[in-house]
Amino acid sequence: MKSRVTYSDLKIFDMQRNDWHENDFSRDGVNGGKKRMNHASCIFGGMLIVHGGYFCEEKSLYSEFEIFDLEINRWFKVGVNDYEENAKG
């Protein structure tokens, strides 16, 4: 039987201490990134940007963007027009 499980953990390498540390956001209902696999991601400035993916447990596809701020260790869900609205603010 083939089993697929999605996770919401995030492993970050600290270059100054030369070690890995892991944050598991699955227990954090407020700031946790969604569980997913087969997503696209990149680092832009001080942000990890994640798009799309698949959530096996519910057999659903994601199309939204989420951003993890690497300096304050917090997830943000963003929409297409959020950048323009925040820039005008």
HTML snippet that shows the backbone in 3Dmol.js (N, CA, C, O; Angstrom):
<script src="https://3Dmol.org/build/3Dmol-min.js"></script>
<div id="view" style="width:600px;height:400px;position:relative"></div>
<script>
const pdb = `
ATOM      1  N   MET A   1       0.840  -1.175   0.000  1.00  0.00           N
ATOM      2  CA  MET A   1       0.000   0.000   0.000  1.00  0.00           C
ATOM      3  C   MET A   1       0.893   1.249   0.000  1.00  0.00           C
ATOM      4  O   MET A   1       1.801   1.382   0.820  1.00  0.00           O
ATOM      5  N   LYS A   2       0.618   2.133  -0.914  1.00  0.00           N
ATOM      6  CA  LYS A   2       1.388   3.365  -1.034  1.00  0.00           C
ATOM      7  C   LYS A   2       0.761   4.440  -0.154  1.00  0.00           C
ATOM      8  O   LYS A   2      -0.444   4.680  -0.218  1.00  0.00           O
ATOM      9  N   SER A   3       1.580   5.079   0.662  1.00  0.00           N
ATOM     10  CA  SER A   3       1.094   6.104   1.570  1.00  0.00           C
ATOM     11  C   SER A   3       1.832   7.416   1.305  1.00  0.00           C
ATOM     12  O   SER A   3       3.059   7.438   1.208  1.00  0.00           O
ATOM     13  N   ARG A   4       1.090   8.486   1.192  1.00  0.00           N
ATOM     14  CA  ARG A   4       1.687   9.816   1.035  1.00  0.00           C
ATOM     15  C   ARG A   4       1.166  10.703   2.138  1.00  0.00           C
ATOM     16  O   ARG A   4      -0.036  10.785   2.392  1.00  0.00           O
ATOM     17  N   VAL A   5       2.090  11.355   2.777  1.00  0.00           N
ATOM     18  CA  VAL A   5       1.745  12.254   3.873  1.00  0.00           C
ATOM     19  C   VAL A   5       2.391  13.601   3.581  1.00  0.00           C
ATOM     20  O   VAL A   5       3.542  13.659   3.148  1.00  0.00           O
ATOM     21  N   THR A   6       1.660  14.675   3.814  1.00  0.00           N
ATOM     22  CA  THR A   6       2.223  16.009   3.632  1.00  0.00           C
ATOM     23  C   THR A   6       2.621  16.573   4.997  1.00  0.00           C
ATOM     24  O   THR A   6       2.048  16.217   6.027  1.00  0.00           O
ATOM     25  N   TYR A   7       3.609  17.455   4.978  1.00  0.00           N
ATOM     26  CA  TYR A   7       4.136  18.034   6.206  1.00  0.00           C
ATOM     27  C   TYR A   7       4.132  19.550   6.116  1.00  0.00           C
ATOM     28  O   TYR A   7       4.056  20.119   5.027  1.00  0.00           O
ATOM     29  N   SER A   8       4.214  20.194   7.259  1.00  0.00           N
ATOM     30  CA  SER A   8       4.308  21.658   7.275  1.00  0.00           C
ATOM     31  C   SER A   8       5.556  22.112   8.038  1.00  0.00           C
ATOM     32  O   SER A   8       5.607  23.236   8.538  1.00  0.00           O
ATOM     33  N   ASP A   9       6.552  21.241   8.125  1.00  0.00           N
ATOM     34  CA  ASP A   9       7.781  21.623   8.822  1.00  0.00           C
ATOM     35  C   ASP A   9       8.673  22.444   7.896  1.00  0.00           C
ATOM     36  O   ASP A   9       8.554  22.378   6.673  1.00  0.00           O
ATOM     37  N   LEU A  10       9.549  23.203   8.492  1.00  0.00           N
ATOM     38  CA  LEU A  10      10.456  24.057   7.744  1.00  0.00           C
ATOM     39  C   LEU A  10      11.837  23.931   8.381  1.00  0.00           C
ATOM     40  O   LEU A  10      12.013  24.242   9.559  1.00  0.00           O
ATOM     41  N   LYS A  11      12.803  23.480   7.608  1.00  0.00           N
ATOM     42  CA  LYS A  11      14.168  23.315   8.101  1.00  0.00           C
ATOM     43  C   LYS A  11      15.031  24.449   7.551  1.00  0.00           C
ATOM     44  O   LYS A  11      15.039  24.703   6.347  1.00  0.00           O
ATOM     45  N   ILE A  12      15.754  25.127   8.442  1.00  0.00           N
ATOM     46  CA  ILE A  12      16.563  26.285   8.069  1.00  0.00           C
ATOM     47  C   ILE A  12      17.998  26.054   8.532  1.00  0.00           C
ATOM     48  O   ILE A  12      18.238  25.663   9.675  1.00  0.00           O
ATOM     49  N   PHE A  13      18.954  26.302   7.626  1.00  0.00           N
ATOM     50  CA  PHE A  13      20.367  26.141   7.957  1.00  0.00           C
ATOM     51  C   PHE A  13      20.931  27.474   8.425  1.00  0.00           C
ATOM     52  O   PHE A  13      20.830  28.483   7.726  1.00  0.00           O
ATOM     53  N   ASP A  14      21.527  27.470   9.617  1.00  0.00           N
ATOM     54  CA  ASP A  14      22.155  28.660  10.182  1.00  0.00           C
ATOM     55  C   ASP A  14      23.633  28.625   9.811  1.00  0.00           C
ATOM     56  O   ASP A  14      24.381  27.796  10.329  1.00  0.00           O
ATOM     57  N   MET A  15      24.062  29.516   8.921  1.00  0.00           N
ATOM     58  CA  MET A  15      25.440  29.505   8.431  1.00  0.00           C
ATOM     59  C   MET A  15      26.436  29.975   9.483  1.00  0.00           C
ATOM     60  O   MET A  15      27.605  29.596   9.419  1.00  0.00           O
ATOM     61  N   GLN A  16      26.019  30.776  10.436  1.00  0.00           N
ATOM     62  CA  GLN A  16      26.936  31.233  11.479  1.00  0.00           C
ATOM     63  C   GLN A  16      27.223  30.132  12.495  1.00  0.00           C
ATOM     64  O   GLN A  16      28.356  29.984  12.955  1.00  0.00           O
ATOM     65  N   ARG A  17      26.185  29.355  12.846  1.00  0.00           N
ATOM     66  CA  ARG A  17      26.380  28.269  13.808  1.00  0.00           C
ATOM     67  C   ARG A  17      26.673  26.928  13.132  1.00  0.00           C
ATOM     68  O   ARG A  17      27.008  25.944  13.792  1.00  0.00           O
ATOM     69  N   ASN A  18      26.539  26.909  11.798  1.00  0.00           N
ATOM     70  CA  ASN A  18      26.801  25.705  11.011  1.00  0.00           C
ATOM     71  C   ASN A  18      25.931  24.526  11.445  1.00  0.00           C
ATOM     72  O   ASN A  18      26.420  23.409  11.613  1.00  0.00           O
ATOM     73  N   ASP A  19      24.626  24.793  11.625  1.00  0.00           N
ATOM     74  CA  ASP A  19      23.711  23.713  11.986  1.00  0.00           C
ATOM     75  C   ASP A  19      22.304  24.002  11.472  1.00  0.00           C
ATOM     76  O   ASP A  19      21.980  25.124  11.082  1.00  0.00           O
ATOM     77  N   TRP A  20      21.484  22.960  11.485  1.00  0.00           N
ATOM     78  CA  TRP A  20      20.098  23.045  11.045  1.00  0.00           C
ATOM     79  C   TRP A  20      19.196  23.221  12.247  1.00  0.00           C
ATOM     80  O   TRP A  20      19.471  22.683  13.320  1.00  0.00           O
ATOM     81  N   HIS A  21      18.127  23.969  12.076  1.00  0.00           N
ATOM     82  CA  HIS A  21      17.060  23.963  13.076  1.00  0.00           C
ATOM     83  C   HIS A  21      15.737  23.835  12.343  1.00  0.00           C
ATOM     84  O   HIS A  21      15.581  24.282  11.206  1.00  0.00           O
ATOM     85  N   GLU A  22      14.800  23.217  13.024  1.00  0.00           N
ATOM     86  CA  GLU A  22      13.526  22.894  12.390  1.00  0.00           C
ATOM     87  C   GLU A  22      12.386  23.564  13.134  1.00  0.00           C
ATOM     88  O   GLU A  22      12.327  23.547  14.363  1.00  0.00           O
ATOM     89  N   ASN A  23      11.482  24.154  12.367  1.00  0.00           N
ATOM     90  CA  ASN A  23      10.249  24.716  12.912  1.00  0.00           C
ATOM     91  C   ASN A  23       9.089  23.901  12.369  1.00  0.00           C
ATOM     92  O   ASN A  23       8.943  23.750  11.156  1.00  0.00           O
ATOM     93  N   ASP A  24       8.266  23.377  13.264  1.00  0.00           N
ATOM     94  CA  ASP A  24       7.084  22.635  12.844  1.00  0.00           C
ATOM     95  C   ASP A  24       5.872  23.505  13.098  1.00  0.00           C
ATOM     96  O   ASP A  24       5.476  23.712  14.244  1.00  0.00           O
ATOM     97  N   PHE A  25       5.279  24.017  12.021  1.00  0.00           N
ATOM     98  CA  PHE A  25       4.152  24.934  12.127  1.00  0.00           C
ATOM     99  C   PHE A  25       2.811  24.216  12.090  1.00  0.00           C
ATOM    100  O   PHE A  25       1.763  24.862  12.081  1.00  0.00           O
ATOM    101  N   SER A  26       2.831  22.876  12.068  1.00  0.00           N
ATOM    102  CA  SER A  26       1.575  22.143  11.967  1.00  0.00           C
ATOM    103  C   SER A  26       0.715  22.320  13.210  1.00  0.00           C
ATOM    104  O   SER A  26      -0.504  22.168  13.135  1.00  0.00           O
ATOM    105  N   ARG A  27       1.319  22.636  14.348  1.00  0.00           N
ATOM    106  CA  ARG A  27       0.572  22.811  15.590  1.00  0.00           C
ATOM    107  C   ARG A  27       0.171  24.264  15.815  1.00  0.00           C
ATOM    108  O   ARG A  27      -0.529  24.566  16.781  1.00  0.00           O
ATOM    109  N   ASP A  28       0.596  25.153  14.955  1.00  0.00           N
ATOM    110  CA  ASP A  28       0.325  26.577  15.104  1.00  0.00           C
ATOM    111  C   ASP A  28      -0.824  26.970  14.187  1.00  0.00           C
ATOM    112  O   ASP A  28      -0.622  27.177  12.990  1.00  0.00           O
ATOM    113  N   GLY A  29      -2.010  27.073  14.733  1.00  0.00           N
ATOM    114  CA  GLY A  29      -3.186  27.377  13.924  1.00  0.00           C
ATOM    115  C   GLY A  29      -3.218  28.786  13.385  1.00  0.00           C
ATOM    116  O   GLY A  29      -3.954  29.067  12.438  1.00  0.00           O
ATOM    117  N   VAL A  30      -2.431  29.687  13.967  1.00  0.00           N
ATOM    118  CA  VAL A  30      -2.456  31.091  13.556  1.00  0.00           C
ATOM    119  C   VAL A  30      -1.457  31.362  12.441  1.00  0.00           C
ATOM    120  O   VAL A  30      -1.823  31.901  11.397  1.00  0.00           O
ATOM    121  N   ASN A  31      -0.194  30.989  12.655  1.00  0.00           N
ATOM    122  CA  ASN A  31       0.862  31.371  11.726  1.00  0.00           C
ATOM    123  C   ASN A  31       1.385  30.237  10.874  1.00  0.00           C
ATOM    124  O   ASN A  31       2.328  30.434  10.108  1.00  0.00           O
ATOM    125  N   GLY A  32       0.810  29.071  10.983  1.00  0.00           N
ATOM    126  CA  GLY A  32       1.359  27.921  10.272  1.00  0.00           C
ATOM    127  C   GLY A  32       1.132  27.952   8.781  1.00  0.00           C
ATOM    128  O   GLY A  32       0.044  28.283   8.310  1.00  0.00           O
ATOM    129  N   GLY A  33       2.179  27.600   8.031  1.00  0.00           N
ATOM    130  CA  GLY A  33       2.021  27.394   6.607  1.00  0.00           C
ATOM    131  C   GLY A  33       1.241  26.105   6.387  1.00  0.00           C
ATOM    132  O   GLY A  33       1.303  25.197   7.216  1.00  0.00           O
ATOM    133  N   LYS A  34       0.518  26.015   5.291  1.00  0.00           N
ATOM    134  CA  LYS A  34      -0.284  24.820   5.028  1.00  0.00           C
ATOM    135  C   LYS A  34       0.598  23.629   4.677  1.00  0.00           C
ATOM    136  O   LYS A  34       1.664  23.778   4.080  1.00  0.00           O
ATOM    137  N   LYS A  35       0.131  22.443   5.063  1.00  0.00           N
ATOM    138  CA  LYS A  35       0.805  21.218   4.654  1.00  0.00           C
ATOM    139  C   LYS A  35       0.693  21.101   3.141  1.00  0.00           C
ATOM    140  O   LYS A  35      -0.360  21.381   2.568  1.00  0.00           O
ATOM    141  N   ARG A  36       1.787  20.684   2.489  1.00  0.00           N
ATOM    142  CA  ARG A  36       1.741  20.556   1.041  1.00  0.00           C
ATOM    143  C   ARG A  36       2.934  19.763   0.535  1.00  0.00           C
ATOM    144  O   ARG A  36       3.916  19.565   1.251  1.00  0.00           O
ATOM    145  N   MET A  37       2.835  19.316  -0.698  1.00  0.00           N
ATOM    146  CA  MET A  37       3.938  18.692  -1.419  1.00  0.00           C
ATOM    147  C   MET A  37       3.812  19.102  -2.881  1.00  0.00           C
ATOM    148  O   MET A  37       2.774  19.618  -3.296  1.00  0.00           O
ATOM    149  N   ASN A  38       4.868  18.872  -3.663  1.00  0.00           N
ATOM    150  CA  ASN A  38       4.883  19.218  -5.095  1.00  0.00           C
ATOM    151  C   ASN A  38       4.578  20.695  -5.337  1.00  0.00           C
ATOM    152  O   ASN A  38       3.843  21.037  -6.263  1.00  0.00           O
ATOM    153  N   HIS A  39       5.141  21.567  -4.506  1.00  0.00           N
ATOM    154  CA  HIS A  39       4.945  23.005  -4.630  1.00  0.00           C
ATOM    155  C   HIS A  39       6.201  23.640  -5.233  1.00  0.00           C
ATOM    156  O   HIS A  39       7.230  22.983  -5.390  1.00  0.00           O
ATOM    157  N   ALA A  40       6.100  24.896  -5.557  1.00  0.00           N
ATOM    158  CA  ALA A  40       7.254  25.669  -6.028  1.00  0.00           C
ATOM    159  C   ALA A  40       7.612  26.677  -4.944  1.00  0.00           C
ATOM    160  O   ALA A  40       6.733  27.219  -4.275  1.00  0.00           O
ATOM    161  N   SER A  41       8.916  26.928  -4.775  1.00  0.00           N
ATOM    162  CA  SER A  41       9.331  27.914  -3.782  1.00  0.00           C
ATOM    163  C   SER A  41      10.638  28.573  -4.206  1.00  0.00           C
ATOM    164  O   SER A  41      11.407  28.021  -4.994  1.00  0.00           O
ATOM    165  N   CYS A  42      10.869  29.763  -3.667  1.00  0.00           N
ATOM    166  CA  CYS A  42      12.127  30.470  -3.919  1.00  0.00           C
ATOM    167  C   CYS A  42      12.391  31.420  -2.768  1.00  0.00           C
ATOM    168  O   CYS A  42      11.489  31.763  -2.004  1.00  0.00           O
ATOM    169  N   ILE A  43      13.649  31.840  -2.657  1.00  0.00           N
ATOM    170  CA  ILE A  43      14.043  32.851  -1.679  1.00  0.00           C
ATOM    171  C   ILE A  43      14.177  34.177  -2.423  1.00  0.00           C
ATOM    172  O   ILE A  43      14.860  34.258  -3.443  1.00  0.00           O
ATOM    173  N   PHE A  44      13.526  35.205  -1.909  1.00  0.00           N
ATOM    174  CA  PHE A  44      13.608  36.545  -2.484  1.00  0.00           C
ATOM    175  C   PHE A  44      13.844  37.504  -1.331  1.00  0.00           C
ATOM    176  O   PHE A  44      12.958  37.716  -0.503  1.00  0.00           O
ATOM    177  N   GLY A  45      15.037  38.085  -1.274  1.00  0.00           N
ATOM    178  CA  GLY A  45      15.376  38.948  -0.139  1.00  0.00           C
ATOM    179  C   GLY A  45      15.346  38.136   1.139  1.00  0.00           C
ATOM    180  O   GLY A  45      16.014  37.106   1.237  1.00  0.00           O
ATOM    181  N   GLY A  46      14.587  38.581   2.110  1.00  0.00           N
ATOM    182  CA  GLY A  46      14.458  37.871   3.379  1.00  0.00           C
ATOM    183  C   GLY A  46      13.187  37.055   3.472  1.00  0.00           C
ATOM    184  O   GLY A  46      12.683  36.799   4.565  1.00  0.00           O
ATOM    185  N   MET A  47      12.658  36.638   2.301  1.00  0.00           N
ATOM    186  CA  MET A  47      11.393  35.908   2.293  1.00  0.00           C
ATOM    187  C   MET A  47      11.512  34.586   1.548  1.00  0.00           C
ATOM    188  O   MET A  47      12.201  34.490   0.532  1.00  0.00           O
ATOM    189  N   LEU A  48      10.839  33.581   2.062  1.00  0.00           N
ATOM    190  CA  LEU A  48      10.640  32.324   1.350  1.00  0.00           C
ATOM    191  C   LEU A  48       9.241  32.396   0.754  1.00  0.00           C
ATOM    192  O   LEU A  48       8.263  32.515   1.491  1.00  0.00           O
ATOM    193  N   ILE A  49       9.134  32.326  -0.556  1.00  0.00           N
ATOM    194  CA  ILE A  49       7.845  32.429  -1.235  1.00  0.00           C
ATOM    195  C   ILE A  49       7.460  31.037  -1.717  1.00  0.00           C
ATOM    196  O   ILE A  49       8.233  30.377  -2.411  1.00  0.00           O
ATOM    197  N   VAL A  50       6.257  30.593  -1.343  1.00  0.00           N
ATOM    198  CA  VAL A  50       5.774  29.255  -1.684  1.00  0.00           C
ATOM    199  C   VAL A  50       4.489  29.404  -2.488  1.00  0.00           C
ATOM    200  O   VAL A  50       3.606  30.184  -2.132  1.00  0.00           O
ATOM    201  N   HIS A  51       4.398  28.645  -3.578  1.00  0.00           N
ATOM    202  CA  HIS A  51       3.193  28.691  -4.410  1.00  0.00           C
ATOM    203  C   HIS A  51       2.688  27.281  -4.694  1.00  0.00           C
ATOM    204  O   HIS A  51       3.459  26.367  -4.988  1.00  0.00           O
ATOM    205  N   GLY A  52       1.376  27.136  -4.597  1.00  0.00           N
ATOM    206  CA  GLY A  52       0.722  25.906  -5.011  1.00  0.00           C
ATOM    207  C   GLY A  52       1.056  24.695  -4.166  1.00  0.00           C
ATOM    208  O   GLY A  52       1.477  24.809  -3.014  1.00  0.00           O
ATOM    209  N   GLY A  53       0.860  23.535  -4.764  1.00  0.00           N
ATOM    210  CA  GLY A  53       1.148  22.286  -4.096  1.00  0.00           C
ATOM    211  C   GLY A  53      -0.088  21.413  -3.983  1.00  0.00           C
ATOM    212  O   GLY A  53      -1.177  21.768  -4.435  1.00  0.00           O
ATOM    213  N   TYR A  54       0.115  20.275  -3.371  1.00  0.00           N
ATOM    214  CA  TYR A  54      -0.932  19.268  -3.229  1.00  0.00           C
ATOM    215  C   TYR A  54      -1.019  18.851  -1.772  1.00  0.00           C
ATOM    216  O   TYR A  54       0.006  18.600  -1.138  1.00  0.00           O
ATOM    217  N   PHE A  55      -2.240  18.773  -1.230  1.00  0.00           N
ATOM    218  CA  PHE A  55      -2.486  18.323   0.133  1.00  0.00           C
ATOM    219  C   PHE A  55      -3.103  16.944   0.055  1.00  0.00           C
ATOM    220  O   PHE A  55      -4.286  16.801  -0.255  1.00  0.00           O
ATOM    221  N   CYS A  56      -2.293  15.917   0.341  1.00  0.00           N
ATOM    222  CA  CYS A  56      -2.713  14.524   0.164  1.00  0.00           C
ATOM    223  C   CYS A  56      -3.901  14.132   1.022  1.00  0.00           C
ATOM    224  O   CYS A  56      -4.815  13.456   0.549  1.00  0.00           O
ATOM    225  N   GLU A  57      -3.895  14.550   2.279  1.00  0.00           N
ATOM    226  CA  GLU A  57      -4.931  14.107   3.194  1.00  0.00           C
ATOM    227  C   GLU A  57      -6.337  14.487   2.731  1.00  0.00           C
ATOM    228  O   GLU A  57      -7.295  13.758   2.989  1.00  0.00           O
ATOM    229  N   GLU A  58      -6.460  15.615   2.054  1.00  0.00           N
ATOM    230  CA  GLU A  58      -7.765  16.050   1.549  1.00  0.00           C
ATOM    231  C   GLU A  58      -7.877  15.932   0.033  1.00  0.00           C
ATOM    232  O   GLU A  58      -8.902  16.283  -0.551  1.00  0.00           O
ATOM    233  N   LYS A  59      -6.817  15.435  -0.596  1.00  0.00           N
ATOM    234  CA  LYS A  59      -6.774  15.304  -2.062  1.00  0.00           C
ATOM    235  C   LYS A  59      -7.181  16.615  -2.745  1.00  0.00           C
ATOM    236  O   LYS A  59      -8.079  16.645  -3.586  1.00  0.00           O
ATOM    237  N   SER A  60      -6.488  17.701  -2.356  1.00  0.00           N
ATOM    238  CA  SER A  60      -6.817  19.001  -2.926  1.00  0.00           C
ATOM    239  C   SER A  60      -5.555  19.712  -3.408  1.00  0.00           C
ATOM    240  O   SER A  60      -4.466  19.523  -2.866  1.00  0.00           O
ATOM    241  N   LEU A  61      -5.734  20.532  -4.441  1.00  0.00           N
ATOM    242  CA  LEU A  61      -4.647  21.340  -5.002  1.00  0.00           C
ATOM    243  C   LEU A  61      -4.725  22.754  -4.451  1.00  0.00           C
ATOM    244  O   LEU A  61      -5.814  23.292  -4.253  1.00  0.00           O
ATOM    245  N   TYR A  62      -3.564  23.354  -4.204  1.00  0.00           N
ATOM    246  CA  TYR A  62      -3.486  24.734  -3.760  1.00  0.00           C
ATOM    247  C   TYR A  62      -3.046  25.604  -4.935  1.00  0.00           C
ATOM    248  O   TYR A  62      -2.265  25.169  -5.781  1.00  0.00           O
ATOM    249  N   SER A  63      -3.551  26.827  -4.979  1.00  0.00           N
ATOM    250  CA  SER A  63      -3.109  27.767  -6.011  1.00  0.00           C
ATOM    251  C   SER A  63      -2.651  29.087  -5.402  1.00  0.00           C
ATOM    252  O   SER A  63      -2.257  29.995  -6.135  1.00  0.00           O
ATOM    253  N   GLU A  64      -2.696  29.213  -4.079  1.00  0.00           N
ATOM    254  CA  GLU A  64      -2.356  30.479  -3.450  1.00  0.00           C
ATOM    255  C   GLU A  64      -0.860  30.593  -3.173  1.00  0.00           C
ATOM    256  O   GLU A  64      -0.102  29.630  -3.292  1.00  0.00           O
ATOM    257  N   PHE A  65      -0.472  31.800  -2.803  1.00  0.00           N
ATOM    258  CA  PHE A  65       0.900  32.098  -2.387  1.00  0.00           C
ATOM    259  C   PHE A  65       0.928  32.234  -0.872  1.00  0.00           C
ATOM    260  O   PHE A  65      -0.012  32.752  -0.267  1.00  0.00           O
ATOM    261  N   GLU A  66       2.013  31.765  -0.264  1.00  0.00           N
ATOM    262  CA  GLU A  66       2.290  32.035   1.143  1.00  0.00           C
ATOM    263  C   GLU A  66       3.738  32.494   1.228  1.00  0.00           C
ATOM    264  O   GLU A  66       4.597  32.022   0.483  1.00  0.00           O
ATOM    265  N   ILE A  67       3.996  33.415   2.138  1.00  0.00           N
ATOM    266  CA  ILE A  67       5.348  33.952   2.318  1.00  0.00           C
ATOM    267  C   ILE A  67       5.780  33.707   3.759  1.00  0.00           C
ATOM    268  O   ILE A  67       5.032  33.975   4.699  1.00  0.00           O
ATOM    269  N   PHE A  68       7.005  33.191   3.919  1.00  0.00           N
ATOM    270  CA  PHE A  68       7.591  33.037   5.241  1.00  0.00           C
ATOM    271  C   PHE A  68       8.671  34.095   5.392  1.00  0.00           C
ATOM    272  O   PHE A  68       9.650  34.100   4.647  1.00  0.00           O
ATOM    273  N   ASP A  69       8.495  34.987   6.351  1.00  0.00           N
ATOM    274  CA  ASP A  69       9.488  36.030   6.624  1.00  0.00           C
ATOM    275  C   ASP A  69      10.604  35.400   7.448  1.00  0.00           C
ATOM    276  O   ASP A  69      10.386  35.000   8.592  1.00  0.00           O
ATOM    277  N   LEU A  70      11.791  35.312   6.872  1.00  0.00           N
ATOM    278  CA  LEU A  70      12.905  34.624   7.506  1.00  0.00           C
ATOM    279  C   LEU A  70      13.481  35.383   8.699  1.00  0.00           C
ATOM    280  O   LEU A  70      14.185  34.795   9.520  1.00  0.00           O
ATOM    281  N   GLU A  71      13.195  36.671   8.803  1.00  0.00           N
ATOM    282  CA  GLU A  71      13.729  37.458   9.922  1.00  0.00           C
ATOM    283  C   GLU A  71      12.854  37.383  11.161  1.00  0.00           C
ATOM    284  O   GLU A  71      13.370  37.393  12.279  1.00  0.00           O
ATOM    285  N   ILE A  72      11.542  37.307  10.986  1.00  0.00           N
ATOM    286  CA  ILE A  72      10.649  37.248  12.155  1.00  0.00           C
ATOM    287  C   ILE A  72      10.008  35.871  12.331  1.00  0.00           C
ATOM    288  O   ILE A  72       9.221  35.669  13.256  1.00  0.00           O
ATOM    289  N   ASN A  73      10.341  34.917  11.443  1.00  0.00           N
ATOM    290  CA  ASN A  73       9.832  33.535  11.531  1.00  0.00           C
ATOM    291  C   ASN A  73       8.306  33.489  11.594  1.00  0.00           C
ATOM    292  O   ASN A  73       7.723  32.936  12.527  1.00  0.00           O
ATOM    293  N   ARG A  74       7.678  34.081  10.582  1.00  0.00           N
ATOM    294  CA  ARG A  74       6.216  34.122  10.551  1.00  0.00           C
ATOM    295  C   ARG A  74       5.706  33.930   9.129  1.00  0.00           C
ATOM    296  O   ARG A  74       6.278  34.456   8.174  1.00  0.00           O
ATOM    297  N   TRP A  75       4.620  33.168   9.004  1.00  0.00           N
ATOM    298  CA  TRP A  75       3.965  32.948   7.720  1.00  0.00           C
ATOM    299  C   TRP A  75       2.936  34.035   7.438  1.00  0.00           C
ATOM    300  O   TRP A  75       2.281  34.535   8.353  1.00  0.00           O
ATOM    301  N   PHE A  76       2.799  34.399   6.158  1.00  0.00           N
ATOM    302  CA  PHE A  76       1.772  35.319   5.694  1.00  0.00           C
ATOM    303  C   PHE A  76       1.129  34.727   4.453  1.00  0.00           C
ATOM    304  O   PHE A  76       1.828  34.268   3.549  1.00  0.00           O
ATOM    305  N   LYS A  77      -0.192  34.733   4.402  1.00  0.00           N
ATOM    306  CA  LYS A  77      -0.899  34.337   3.189  1.00  0.00           C
ATOM    307  C   LYS A  77      -1.164  35.610   2.408  1.00  0.00           C
ATOM    308  O   LYS A  77      -1.659  36.590   2.964  1.00  0.00           O
ATOM    309  N   VAL A  78      -0.839  35.603   1.120  1.00  0.00           N
ATOM    310  CA  VAL A  78      -1.002  36.807   0.310  1.00  0.00           C
ATOM    311  C   VAL A  78      -1.863  36.517  -0.910  1.00  0.00           C
ATOM    312  O   VAL A  78      -1.870  35.410  -1.447  1.00  0.00           O
ATOM    313  N   GLY A  79      -2.580  37.534  -1.324  1.00  0.00           N
ATOM    314  CA  GLY A  79      -3.378  37.447  -2.536  1.00  0.00           C
ATOM    315  C   GLY A  79      -2.679  38.166  -3.676  1.00  0.00           C
ATOM    316  O   GLY A  79      -1.611  38.749  -3.491  1.00  0.00           O
ATOM    317  N   VAL A  80      -3.274  38.125  -4.834  1.00  0.00           N
ATOM    318  CA  VAL A  80      -2.666  38.712  -6.026  1.00  0.00           C
ATOM    319  C   VAL A  80      -2.503  40.217  -5.881  1.00  0.00           C
ATOM    320  O   VAL A  80      -1.473  40.756  -6.285  1.00  0.00           O
ATOM    321  N   ASN A  81      -3.479  40.910  -5.322  1.00  0.00           N
ATOM    322  CA  ASN A  81      -3.442  42.366  -5.245  1.00  0.00           C
ATOM    323  C   ASN A  81      -2.918  42.894  -3.914  1.00  0.00           C
ATOM    324  O   ASN A  81      -2.879  44.110  -3.723  1.00  0.00           O
ATOM    325  N   ASP A  82      -2.518  42.035  -2.996  1.00  0.00           N
ATOM    326  CA  ASP A  82      -2.071  42.487  -1.678  1.00  0.00           C
ATOM    327  C   ASP A  82      -0.861  43.398  -1.759  1.00  0.00           C
ATOM    328  O   ASP A  82      -0.779  44.359  -0.995  1.00  0.00           O
ATOM    329  N   TYR A  83       0.070  43.136  -2.645  1.00  0.00           N
ATOM    330  CA  TYR A  83       1.278  43.959  -2.740  1.00  0.00           C
ATOM    331  C   TYR A  83       0.919  45.391  -3.120  1.00  0.00           C
ATOM    332  O   TYR A  83       1.406  46.341  -2.507  1.00  0.00           O
ATOM    333  N   GLU A  84       0.066  45.545  -4.133  1.00  0.00           N
ATOM    334  CA  GLU A  84      -0.317  46.891  -4.573  1.00  0.00           C
ATOM    335  C   GLU A  84      -1.043  47.634  -3.472  1.00  0.00           C
ATOM    336  O   GLU A  84      -0.778  48.816  -3.253  1.00  0.00           O
ATOM    337  N   GLU A  85      -1.961  46.965  -2.768  1.00  0.00           N
ATOM    338  CA  GLU A  85      -2.728  47.615  -1.711  1.00  0.00           C
ATOM    339  C   GLU A  85      -1.816  48.028  -0.562  1.00  0.00           C
ATOM    340  O   GLU A  85      -1.975  49.121  -0.018  1.00  0.00           O
ATOM    341  N   ASN A  86      -0.861  47.177  -0.181  1.00  0.00           N
ATOM    342  CA  ASN A  86       0.061  47.501   0.904  1.00  0.00           C
ATOM    343  C   ASN A  86       1.053  48.591   0.500  1.00  0.00           C
ATOM    344  O   ASN A  86       1.458  49.392   1.342  1.00  0.00           O
ATOM    345  N   ALA A  87       1.449  48.634  -0.765  1.00  0.00           N
ATOM    346  CA  ALA A  87       2.408  49.640  -1.228  1.00  0.00           C
ATOM    347  C   ALA A  87       1.773  51.034  -1.219  1.00  0.00           C
ATOM    348  O   ALA A  87       2.468  52.021  -0.974  1.00  0.00           O
ATOM    349  N   LYS A  88       0.465  51.132  -1.482  1.00  0.00           N
ATOM    350  CA  LYS A  88      -0.212  52.419  -1.480  1.00  0.00           C
ATOM    351  C   LYS A  88      -0.387  52.971  -0.074  1.00  0.00           C
ATOM    352  O   LYS A  88      -0.409  54.183   0.135  1.00  0.00           O
ATOM    353  N   GLY A  89      -0.515  52.027   0.918  1.00  0.00           N
ATOM    354  CA  GLY A  89      -0.839  52.334   2.298  1.00  0.00           C
ATOM    355  C   GLY A  89      -0.156  53.451   2.890  1.00  0.00           C
ATOM    356  O   GLY A  89      -0.384  53.766   4.058  1.00  0.00           O
TER     357      GLY A  89
END
`;
const viewer = $3Dmol.createViewer("view");
viewer.addModel(pdb, "pdb");
viewer.setStyle({}, {cartoon: {color: "spectrum"}});
viewer.zoomTo();
viewer.render();
</script>
